[in-house]
């Protein structure tokens, strides 16, 4: 079987991760970059990583050999590439979050479902061995009745991270602050491993950075079945520490923590998780196992994040009812 041709939409930092992952795979072939906001960025990325450069989605998605597209734009600009992929029948894999709120997520998911186009979301830490083992232990009943599950993401970003970007820390471009951008991978673990969330009480504030969204969040959670939990997320904890998760029950406890390396310098993170993610999506398109992070699975993290924002009283479109 030949390599599957990949178009990367976007040409910024995340697009670089996508390109490196594709180029490291013996299953994928980088066809090039499409950037409707910065055609020059697409040209620079193509010159560095290979392939062609396009300034329109139609040109990119109808190019010869296109077998899938990955979306690596600003979070608030994910929608249009997904709608375009649905129109042109190209399987599409989207960098987290799938969309910045539930209404937009449901719209892109419906478009792909109607067109019969495979849609997945990139949560590369789902391939971490710690997540895989935690899932097995919980499903086996090894922990007994779970009583508490919480995650902590005490990260640091300096002001330049926000002032040097047109979209970081904005509701329109980022969909929120530390919670939806930095903490979302641990939120994803929490909602993937635990029962649905029944209730949230949260506080959020912009304490240390010049942003319109939050840089610090603290939330208390009650899950269906009675277990309690918590989320702490910040980009204002100098110099940045590793993220942690604790899930404990009547017969056992899972504790996870990682190193702080890379938390203050996102450009230094490895791309091997993206590689596993991309190849799993390509394998699913070739008739292999279903890709594990479907639109409905990706929706769970946005539902909890939306409810935390609603409870904390922040955000441009506060919900009247519960999102979880």
Secondary structure, DSSP 8 states (H G I E B T S, - for coil): ---EEEEEE--SHHHHHHHHHHHH-SSEEEEEEE-SS-HHHHHHHHHHH-SEEESSHHHHHTSTTEEEEEE-S-GGGHHHHHHHHHHHT--EEEESSSSSSHHHHHHHHHHHHHHT--EEEE-GGGGSHHHHHHHHHHHTTTT-SEEEEEEEEE-B--HHHHHT-SSTT-HHHHSSSHHHHTSHHHHHHHHHHS--EEEEEEEEE--SSS-SS-SEEEEEEEETTS-EEEEEEESBSTT----EEEEEESS-EEEEE---TTSS-GGGS-SHHHHHHHHHHHHHHTT-S--S-BHHHHHHHHHHHHHHHHHHT-SSS--SS---
